[in-house]
């Protein structure tokens, strides 16, 4: 009986805020062609909102100067994520395109091959399990 009470109490702890296991994610941005503008990062666990994160209230976004190539997201719930990165060189808060082809740099977690359009969530998905998780994003430029 006492074992059941302890197990039930431990089960309730999982629902308390802050009780979910968390980890830090370390990101290294490689192959930026310049230090101009901003690097914009979208981190999501929702496949439906990848890569834009537009309708994802739980997405984590960050904008940092392009000179900052090492970024850390702290205290993220452990689980599966995918990340999209753009190099907004002119600072207009969007990825500029010409006939649908990006004119600014872009990259994704796990650096999947890019054929026509962005990769699917599954191709960029990684699992955050511990503070040792590191993603290196290699930027790509079409022009």
Secondary structure, 3 states (H helix, E strand, C coil): CHHHHHHHHHHHHCCCCCCCCEEEEEEEEECCCCCCCEEEEEEECCHHHCCCCCCCCCCEEEEEECCCCEEEEEEEECEEEEEEEEEECCCCCCCCEECCEECCEEEEHHHCCCCCCCCCHHHHCEEECCCCCEEEEECECCC
